[in-house]
Amino acid sequence: MSAGRRLASRATAWQAAATALAALACLPFGAPSALAAAVGGGAIVAGGAASARYAFGGGVQSGNAAIGRLLAAVVLKWLVVLGILVLGLAALKLPALPLVLGVVAALAALALSALRR
């Protein structure tokens, strides 16, 4: 359990760093573009953090309960991600391309963090 929590924390840190880099890369195109990249990456970071908290928050359980928590955590993650992305696009009217860039940067960082030991 503690190894899973450490791995989730490391992945979240990598994603946050990649999101910050994506926002900085979009800054020359204006503040709305930088904010959009930050919101896009932040959606992935927030979804991953919520998922990890839920998946690892139940303590030691039976196999069926653990699998159920993992599946529910994945659903929770994507509900949080979609909710934040819809909020960014519809309510805040942020540009879509930098928003997607932030999402891609955070997901790429997740993949890279999984490769590191």
Phi and psi in degrees as GROMACS dihedral restraints (atoms count N, CA, C in turn):
[ dihedral_restraints ]
;  ai    aj    ak    al  type     phi  dphi    fc
    3     4     5     6     1   -68.8    20    10
    4     5     6     7     1   -32.6    20    10
    6     7     8     9     1   -65.6    20    10
    7     8     9    10     1   -38.9    20    10
    9    10    11    12     1   -64.6    20    10
   10    11    12    13     1   -40.3    20    10
   12    13    14    15     1   -65.1    20    10
   13    14    15    16     1   -41.7    20    10
   15    16    17    18     1   -64.1    20    10
   16    17    18    19     1   -41.5    20    10
   18    19    20    21     1   -63.4    20    10
   19    20    21    22     1   -42.2    20    10
   21    22    23    24     1   -65.5    20    10
   22    23    24    25     1   -38.4    20    10
   24    25    26    27     1   -65.9    20    10
   25    26    27    28     1   -41.4    20    10
   27    28    29    30     1   -65.8    20    10
   28    29    30    31     1   -42.4    20    10
   30    31    32    33     1   -63.4    20    10
   31    32    33    34     1   -40.1    20    10
   33    34    35    36     1   -64.1    20    10
   34    35    36    37     1   -40.0    20    10
   36    37    38    39     1   -64.9    20    10
   37    38    39    40     1   -43.0    20    10
   39    40    41    42     1   -62.4    20    10
   40    41    42    43     1   -42.2    20    10
   42    43    44    45     1   -64.8    20    10
   43    44    45    46     1   -41.0    20    10
   45    46    47    48     1   -64.1    20    10
   46    47    48    49     1   -40.0    20    10
   48    49    50    51     1   -65.9    20    10
   49    50    51    52     1   -42.4    20    10
   51    52    53    54     1   -65.7    20    10
   52    53    54    55     1   -36.0    20    10
   54    55    56    57     1   -65.0    20    10
   55    56    57    58     1   -42.5    20    10
   57    58    59    60     1   -63.3    20    10
   58    59    60    61     1   -41.1    20    10
   60    61    62    63     1   -64.8    20    10
   61    62    63    64     1   -40.4    20    10
   63    64    65    66     1   -64.8    20    10
   64    65    66    67     1   -40.2    20    10
   66    67    68    69     1   -65.4    20    10
   67    68    69    70     1   -40.4    20    10
   69    70    71    72     1   -65.2    20    10
   70    71    72    73     1   -37.3    20    10
   72    73    74    75     1   -67.0    20    10
   73    74    75    76     1   -29.5    20    10
   75    76    77    78     1   -87.8    20    10
   76    77    78    79     1    -9.7    20    10
   78    79    80    81     1   -58.5    20    10
   79    80    81    82     1   -38.6    20    10
   81    82    83    84     1   -61.6    20    10
   82    83    84    85     1   -19.4    20    10
   84    85    86    87     1   -89.5    20    10
   85    86    87    88     1     2.8    20    10
   87    88    89    90     1   117.1    20    10
   88    89    90    91     1   159.3    20    10
   90    91    92    93     1   -63.1    20    10
   91    92    93    94     1   -39.7    20    10
   93    94    95    96     1   -61.1    20    10
   94    95    96    97     1   -35.4    20    10
   96    97    98    99     1   -68.0    20    10
   97    98    99   100     1   -42.3    20    10
   99   100   101   102     1   -64.3    20    10
  100   101   102   103     1   -41.2    20    10
  102   103   104   105     1   -64.6    20    10
  103   104   105   106     1   -39.3    20    10
  105   106   107   108     1   -63.0    20    10
  106   107   108   109     1   -43.1    20    10
  108   109   110   111     1   -63.6    20    10
  109   110   111   112     1   -39.2    20    10
  111   112   113   114     1   -66.1    20    10
  112   113   114   115     1   -39.9    20    10
  114   115   116   117     1   -68.4    20    10
  115   116   117   118     1   -41.8    20    10
  117   118   119   120     1   -61.5    20    10
  118   119   120   121     1   -49.6    20    10
  120   121   122   123     1   -68.1    20    10
  121   122   123   124     1   -36.1    20    10
  123   124   125   126     1   -63.9    20    10
  124   125   126   127     1   -31.3    20    10
  126   127   128   129     1   -63.7    20    10
  127   128   129   130     1   -42.2    20    10
  129   130   131   132     1   -67.5    20    10
  130   131   132   133     1   -41.5    20    10
  132   133   134   135     1   -63.1    20    10
  133   134   135   136     1   -46.5    20    10
  135   136   137   138     1   -65.2    20    10
  136   137   138   139     1   -41.5    20    10
  138   139   140   141     1   -64.2    20    10
  139   140   141   142     1   -42.0    20    10
  141   142   143   144     1   -65.9    20    10
  142   143   144   145     1   -40.2    20    10
  144   145   146   147     1   -66.4    20    10
  145   146   147   148     1   -42.1    20    10
  147   148   149   150     1   -64.9    20    10
  148   149   150   151     1   -40.8    20    10
  150   151   152   153     1   -63.1    20    10
  151   152   153   154     1   -46.0    20    10
  153   154   155   156     1   -64.2    20    10
  154   155   156   157     1   -41.2    20    10
  156   157   158   159     1   -61.8    20    10
  157   158   159   160     1   -42.8    20    10
  159   160   161   162     1   -71.6    20    10
  160   161   162   163     1   -43.3    20    10
  162   163   164   165     1   -66.0    20    10
  163   164   165   166     1   -39.1    20    10
  165   166   167   168     1  -100.6    20    10
  166   167   168   169     1     5.8    20    10
  168   169   170   171     1   -87.6    20    10
  169   170   171   172     1    -6.7    20    10
  171   172   173   174     1   -88.8    20    10
  172   173   174   175     1    -6.6    20    10
  174   175   176   177     1    74.6    20    10
  175   176   177   178     1  -161.8    20    10
  177   178   179   180     1   -77.8    20    10
  178   179   180   181     1   127.2    20    10
  180   181   182   183     1  -138.2    20    10
  181   182   183   184     1   175.3    20    10
  183   184   185   186     1   -69.7    20    10
  184   185   186   187     1   165.9    20    10
  186   187   188   189     1   -60.6    20    10
  187   188   189   190     1   -43.6    20    10
  189   190   191   192     1   -63.9    20    10
  190   191   192   193     1   -41.4    20    10
  192   193   194   195     1   -67.2    20    10
  193   194   195   196     1   -39.2    20    10
  195   196   197   198     1   -65.1    20    10
  196   197   198   199     1   -43.3    20    10
  198   199   200   201     1   -64.4    20    10
  199   200   201   202     1   -40.5    20    10
  201   202   203   204     1   -60.7    20    10
  202   203   204   205     1   -42.2    20    10
  204   205   206   207     1   -65.6    20    10
  205   206   207   208     1   -39.8    20    10
  207   208   209   210     1   -64.1    20    10
  208   209   210   211     1   -43.1    20    10
  210   211   212   213     1   -65.8    20    10
  211   212   213   214     1   -41.9    20    10
  213   214   215   216     1   -65.2    20    10
  214   215   216   217     1   -34.1    20    10
  216   217   218   219     1   -66.5    20    10
  217   218   219   220     1   -38.2    20    10
  219   220   221   222     1   -65.4    20    10
  220   221   222   223     1   -43.4    20    10
  222   223   224   225     1   -62.2    20    10
  223   224   225   226     1   -43.5    20    10
  225   226   227   228     1   -59.9    20    10
  226   227   228   229     1   -43.8    20    10
  228   229   230   231     1   -56.8    20    10
  229   230   231   232     1   -50.2    20    10
  231   232   233   234     1   -74.5    20    10
  232   233   234   235     1   -25.9    20    10
  234   235   236   237     1   -66.8    20    10
  235   236   237   238     1   -42.2    20    10
  237   238   239   240     1   -64.6    20    10
  238   239   240   241     1   -45.4    20    10
  240   241   242   243     1   -60.8    20    10
  241   242   243   244     1   -50.4    20    10
  243   244   245   246     1   -63.2    20    10
  244   245   246   247     1   -39.0    20    10
  246   247   248   249     1   -61.4    20    10
  247   248   249   250     1   -44.4    20    10
  249   250   251   252     1   -69.3    20    10
  250   251   252   253     1   -39.6    20    10
  252   253   254   255     1   -65.5    20    10
  253   254   255   256     1   -41.4    20    10
  255   256   257   258     1   -64.0    20    10
  256   257   258   259     1   -41.2    20    10
  258   259   260   261     1   -60.9    20    10
  259   260   261   262     1   -43.8    20    10
  261   262   263   264     1   -65.2    20    10
  262   263   264   265     1   -40.0    20    10
  264   265   266   267     1   -79.1    20    10
  265   266   267   268     1   -46.9    20    10
  267   268   269   270     1   -84.2    20    10
  268   269   270   271     1   -50.5    20    10
  270   271   272   273     1   -81.4    20    10
  271   272   273   274     1   -44.7    20    10
  273   274   275   276     1   -89.6    20    10
  274   275   276   277     1   -12.6    20    10
  276   277   278   279     1    54.6    20    10
  277   278   279   280     1    46.2    20    10
  279   280   281   282     1   -80.9    20    10
  280   281   282   283     1   152.8    20    10
  282   283   284   285     1   -65.7    20    10
  283   284   285   286     1   139.6    20    10
  285   286   287   288     1   -72.8    20    10
  286   287   288   289     1   -41.2    20    10
  288   289   290   291     1   -62.4    20    10
  289   290   291   292     1   -47.6    20    10
  291   292   293   294     1   -64.7    20    10
  292   293   294   295     1   -30.8    20    10
  294   295   296   297     1   -62.8    20    10
  295   296   297   298     1   -45.5    20    10
  297   298   299   300     1   -66.8    20    10
  298   299   300   301     1   -36.9    20    10
  300   301   302   303     1   -59.4    20    10
  301   302   303   304     1   -42.4    20    10
  303   304   305   306     1   -62.9    20    10
  304   305   306   307     1   -40.1    20    10
  306   307   308   309     1   -63.7    20    10
  307   308   309   310     1   -46.3    20    10
  309   310   311   312     1   -64.3    20    10
  310   311   312   313     1   -40.9    20    10
  312   313   314   315     1   -62.2    20    10
  313   314   315   316     1   -43.7    20    10
  315   316   317   318     1   -67.5    20    10
  316   317   318   319     1   -38.8    20    10
  318   319   320   321     1   -70.0    20    10
  319   320   321   322     1   -36.1    20    10
  321   322   323   324     1   -64.8    20    10
  322   323   324   325     1   -39.3    20    10
  324   325   326   327     1   -64.6    20    10
  325   326   327   328     1   -35.6    20    10
  327   328   329   330     1   -61.8    20    10
  328   329   330   331     1   -44.2    20    10
  330   331   332   333     1   -64.5    20    10
  331   332   333   334     1   -41.9    20    10
  333   334   335   336     1   -66.4    20    10
  334   335   336   337     1   -37.0    20    10
  336   337   338   339     1   -67.8    20    10
  337   338   339   340     1   -28.2    20    10
  339   340   341   342     1   -72.8    20    10
  340   341   342   343     1   -25.7    20    10
  342   343   344   345     1   -78.7    20    10
  343   344   345   346     1   -26.9    20    10
  345   346   347   348     1   -79.9    20    10
  346   347   348   349     1   151.6    20    10
